[in-house]
């Protein structure tokens, strides 16, 4: 797969994830965050079983045991990302959550330094500070006004960065992105259900057309397609490049929250959002220049 096609597929994934913030808000009327995450991922795996059996029957996939093993850590970080994000949506807006989640773009290089010993330059440190300042503005953090949902979403961004880096570490070993995504969904769903079982009683809330539509979209759009497209793309794209493209999830989330939830930002929040996106786009320019120098 070419770099262009990988980037296009990942952009489509961010479109689905952007609307996923709205879908999660609706689905929270039906399930609590932990139960919703567990049911969502396990159902995604179950739905994919017929296709997996068909692929295996035709001899197109043979090392499923290795794939199951390699997908454990991505599955763990994935479920932590989704559960923290969903819990955060109970206390903050979909717009805030969408923009705060973009902080994973500054966490990824830091994690690559830790795991891959890749140096962080001064430019990136400055961009981290700009993004953090933007996050403070969009959340309107004050000493007497701490939003628990915003803090949970920051933790979600950290786990999301771990998920991106982890997939990059296993990218060469991923023979079939479809199988890999389904097994990471199985791990994510199983771990979420175990946590939900011990932490909160199972309860089904208001089953409305809106809550059902939100859950169904999360199941098929965000999970089966979105994360599959991410795994496919990261076989070609680096972790830094993937995290930068994934930033498009944020403006998509803001757009859909504006259309479907009627959420609005004040001037300071728009300034914060602009700082976050500015730091991301400057990072893209710097990475492109670095790649050009390496090629020359």
C-alpha positions as CSV (number, residue, x, y, z in Angstrom):
1,X,0.0,0.0,0.0
2,X,1.3,3.5,-0.9
3,X,1.9,6.3,1.6
4,X,-0.8,8.3,-0.1
5,X,-3.4,5.6,0.2
6,X,-2.4,4.9,3.8
7,X,-2.9,8.6,4.7
8,X,-6.2,8.8,2.9
9,X,-7.5,5.7,4.8
10,X,-6.4,7.2,8.1
11,X,-8.1,10.5,7.3
12,X,-11.4,8.6,6.8
13,X,-10.8,6.9,10.1
14,X,-10.4,10.2,11.8
15,X,-13.7,11.3,10.3
16,X,-15.4,8.3,11.9
17,X,-13.6,8.9,15.2
18,X,-14.7,12.5,15.1
19,X,-18.3,11.6,14.9
20,X,-17.6,8.9,17.5
21,X,-17.5,11.6,20.2
22,X,-21.1,12.4,19.4
23,X,-22.0,8.7,19.2
24,X,-20.4,8.0,22.6
25,X,-22.4,10.9,24.1
26,X,-25.6,9.4,22.8
27,X,-24.7,5.8,23.8
28,X,-23.9,6.8,27.4
29,X,-27.7,7.0,27.8
30,X,-27.7,3.2,27.2
31,X,-24.6,1.8,29.0
32,X,-22.1,3.0,31.6
33,X,-18.6,3.7,30.1
34,X,-16.9,0.4,31.1
35,X,-19.8,-1.8,30.1
36,X,-20.3,0.1,26.8
37,X,-16.6,-0.3,25.9
38,X,-16.5,-4.0,26.8
39,X,-19.7,-4.9,24.9
40,X,-18.7,-2.7,21.9
41,X,-15.3,-4.4,21.4
42,X,-16.4,-8.0,22.1
43,X,-19.4,-7.6,19.7
44,X,-17.0,-6.2,17.1
45,X,-14.9,-9.4,17.4
46,X,-17.9,-11.6,17.2
47,X,-19.3,-9.9,14.1
48,X,-15.9,-10.3,12.4
49,X,-15.6,-14.1,13.2
50,X,-17.3,-15.3,9.9
51,X,-14.9,-13.2,7.8
52,X,-11.9,-14.4,9.9
53,X,-13.0,-18.0,9.4
54,X,-13.4,-17.5,5.6
55,X,-9.9,-15.9,5.4
56,X,-8.3,-18.7,7.5
57,X,-10.1,-21.4,5.4
58,X,-8.6,-20.1,2.2
59,X,-5.1,-20.3,3.6
60,X,-4.6,-16.5,3.5
61,X,-3.7,-16.4,7.2
62,X,-1.8,-18.9,9.2
63,X,0.0,-17.2,12.2
64,X,-3.1,-16.2,14.1
65,X,-1.6,-17.3,17.4
66,X,1.3,-14.8,17.0
67,X,-1.1,-12.1,16.0
68,X,-3.2,-12.8,19.1
69,X,-0.1,-12.5,21.2
70,X,1.2,-9.3,19.6
71,X,-2.2,-7.6,19.9
72,X,-2.4,-7.9,23.7
73,X,-0.6,-4.6,24.5
74,X,-2.3,-2.6,21.8
75,X,-5.6,-4.0,23.0
76,X,-4.8,-3.0,26.6
77,X,-3.9,0.6,25.6
78,X,-6.8,0.8,23.3
79,X,-9.4,-0.1,26.0
80,X,-7.7,2.4,28.4
81,X,-8.0,5.1,25.8
82,X,-11.6,4.4,25.1
83,X,-12.8,3.9,28.7
84,X,-11.0,7.1,29.9
85,X,-12.4,9.0,26.9
86,X,-15.9,7.8,27.6
87,X,-15.7,8.5,31.3
88,X,-14.4,12.0,30.4
89,X,-17.4,12.6,28.2
90,X,-19.7,12.2,31.2
91,X,-18.1,15.4,32.7
92,X,-16.9,17.5,29.8
93,X,-18.2,18.4,26.3
94,X,-17.6,16.5,23.1
95,X,-15.8,19.5,21.7
96,X,-13.4,19.7,24.7
97,X,-12.8,16.0,24.6
98,X,-12.0,16.1,20.8
99,X,-9.4,18.8,21.2
100,X,-7.8,17.6,24.4
101,X,-7.4,14.2,22.8
102,X,-5.0,15.8,20.3
103,X,-2.4,16.0,23.0
104,X,-1.3,12.4,21.9
105,X,0.6,14.1,19.1
106,X,3.0,15.6,21.7
107,X,3.1,12.4,23.8
108,X,4.1,10.1,20.9
109,X,7.7,11.6,20.4
110,X,8.3,11.5,24.2
111,X,7.3,7.8,24.3
112,X,9.5,7.1,21.3
113,X,12.4,8.6,23.2
114,X,11.6,6.2,26.1
115,X,11.1,3.1,24.0
116,X,13.1,3.7,20.9
117,X,15.7,6.2,22.2
118,X,14.7,8.8,19.6
119,X,16.0,12.2,20.6
120,X,13.5,15.1,21.2
121,X,14.8,18.4,19.8
122,X,14.2,21.9,21.1
123,X,11.5,22.7,18.5
124,X,9.4,19.8,19.8
125,X,9.7,21.0,23.4
126,X,8.4,24.4,22.4
127,X,5.5,22.8,20.5
128,X,4.6,20.7,23.6
129,X,4.4,23.9,25.7
130,X,2.3,25.6,23.1
131,X,-0.1,22.6,22.9
132,X,-0.3,22.4,26.7
133,X,-1.1,26.2,26.9
134,X,-3.8,25.6,24.3
135,X,-5.3,22.8,26.3
136,X,-5.4,25.0,29.4
137,X,-7.3,27.6,27.5
138,X,-9.8,25.3,25.8
139,X,-10.6,23.6,29.2
140,X,-10.6,27.0,31.0
141,X,-8.6,25.5,33.8
142,X,-8.5,27.7,36.9
143,X,-7.5,27.0,40.5
144,X,-11.2,26.9,41.5
145,X,-12.6,25.3,38.4
146,X,-11.1,21.8,37.8
147,X,-13.0,19.7,35.3
148,X,-12.6,16.0,36.0
149,X,-13.6,15.1,32.5
150,X,-10.8,17.2,31.0
151,X,-8.2,15.5,33.2
152,X,-9.6,12.0,32.3
153,X,-9.3,13.0,28.6
154,X,-5.6,14.0,29.1
155,X,-5.0,10.5,30.4
156,X,-6.9,9.2,27.4
157,X,-4.5,11.1,25.1
158,X,-1.5,9.5,26.9
159,X,-3.0,6.0,26.5
160,X,-3.8,6.8,22.8
161,X,-0.2,7.7,22.3
162,X,0.9,4.4,23.8
163,X,-1.4,2.6,21.5
164,X,0.0,4.4,18.4
165,X,3.6,3.7,19.4
166,X,2.8,0.1,20.3
167,X,1.3,-0.6,16.9
168,X,4.4,0.9,15.3
169,X,6.6,-1.5,17.3
170,X,4.6,-4.5,15.9
171,X,4.0,-3.0,12.4
172,X,6.6,-5.3,10.7
173,X,5.0,-8.4,12.4
174,X,1.5,-7.5,11.3
175,X,0.7,-9.8,8.4
176,X,-3.1,-9.1,8.3
177,X,-4.4,-5.8,9.7
178,X,-8.0,-7.2,9.7
179,X,-7.0,-10.1,12.0
180,X,-4.8,-7.9,14.2
181,X,-7.6,-5.3,14.7
182,X,-10.1,-8.0,15.6
183,X,-7.8,-9.6,18.2
184,X,-7.0,-6.3,19.7
185,X,-10.7,-5.7,20.0
186,X,-11.1,-9.1,21.7
187,X,-8.4,-8.2,24.3
188,X,-9.8,-4.7,24.7
189,X,-13.4,-6.0,25.2
190,X,-12.4,-8.8,27.5
191,X,-10.4,-6.5,29.8
192,X,-13.1,-3.9,29.8
193,X,-15.8,-6.4,30.8
194,X,-13.6,-7.8,33.6
195,X,-13.1,-4.3,34.9
196,X,-16.8,-3.4,34.6
197,X,-17.9,-6.6,36.3
198,X,-15.9,-5.8,39.5
199,X,-16.4,-2.0,39.4
200,X,-20.1,-1.3,38.6
201,X,-23.4,-3.2,38.2
202,X,-24.7,-3.9,34.8
203,X,-27.5,-1.7,33.8
204,X,-29.3,-0.9,30.5
205,X,-30.5,2.7,30.4
206,X,-32.9,4.4,28.0
207,X,-33.1,2.5,24.7
208,X,-33.9,5.3,22.2
209,X,-33.3,5.6,18.5
210,X,-30.5,8.1,19.3
211,X,-28.7,6.0,21.9
212,X,-29.0,2.9,19.7
213,X,-27.7,4.8,16.7
214,X,-24.8,6.1,18.8
215,X,-23.8,2.6,19.9
216,X,-24.2,1.0,16.4
217,X,-22.0,3.7,14.9
218,X,-19.3,3.2,17.6
219,X,-19.4,-0.6,16.9
220,X,-19.2,-0.5,13.1
221,X,-17.7,3.0,12.3
222,X,-15.2,3.7,15.0
223,X,-14.2,0.2,16.0
224,X,-14.5,-2.2,13.0
225,X,-13.5,0.3,10.3
226,X,-11.6,3.1,12.2
227,X,-9.1,1.0,14.1
228,X,-8.7,-1.5,11.2
229,X,-7.8,1.5,8.9
230,X,-5.3,2.7,11.6
231,X,-3.5,-0.6,11.7
232,X,-3.4,-0.8,7.9
233,X,-2.0,2.7,7.7
234,X,0.7,2.3,10.4
235,X,2.2,-0.6,8.4
236,X,3.3,2.2,6.1
237,X,3.3,5.4,8.1
238,X,5.6,6.2,11.1
239,X,4.1,6.7,14.6
240,X,4.8,10.5,14.3
241,X,3.1,10.8,10.9
242,X,0.1,8.7,12.0
243,X,-0.4,10.8,15.2
244,X,-0.3,14.0,13.2
245,X,-2.9,12.8,10.7
246,X,-5.0,11.6,13.5
247,X,-5.2,15.2,14.7
248,X,-8.0,15.7,12.1
249,X,-10.2,13.8,14.6
250,X,-10.3,17.0,16.6
251,X,-11.8,19.4,14.1
252,X,-14.2,16.7,13.0
253,X,-15.3,16.2,16.6
254,X,-15.9,20.0,17.0
255,X,-17.8,20.1,13.7
256,X,-20.1,17.2,14.6
257,X,-20.6,18.5,18.1
258,X,-21.6,21.8,16.7
259,X,-24.1,20.2,14.3
260,X,-25.6,17.5,16.4
261,X,-25.1,18.6,20.0
262,X,-25.3,22.4,19.6
263,X,-22.0,22.9,21.5
264,X,-20.3,26.3,21.2
265,X,-16.8,27.6,22.1
266,X,-16.0,31.1,23.4
267,X,-13.1,33.2,22.1
268,X,-10.6,31.9,24.6
269,X,-11.5,28.2,23.9
270,X,-11.2,28.9,20.1
271,X,-7.7,30.4,20.8
272,X,-6.7,27.3,22.8
273,X,-8.0,25.1,19.9
274,X,-6.0,27.2,17.5
275,X,-2.8,26.8,19.5
276,X,-3.2,23.0,19.6
277,X,-3.7,22.8,15.9
278,X,-0.9,25.3,15.2
279,X,1.5,23.1,17.2
280,X,0.4,20.1,15.2
281,X,0.8,21.8,11.8
282,X,4.2,23.2,12.7
283,X,5.2,19.7,13.7
284,X,4.1,18.4,10.3
285,X,6.2,21.0,8.5
286,X,9.3,20.2,10.7
287,X,8.8,16.5,10.1
288,X,8.5,17.0,6.3
289,X,11.7,19.1,6.3
290,X,13.5,16.5,8.3
291,X,12.3,13.7,5.9
292,X,13.5,15.8,2.9
293,X,16.9,16.3,4.5
294,X,17.3,12.6,5.2
295,X,16.4,11.7,1.6
296,X,18.9,14.1,0.2
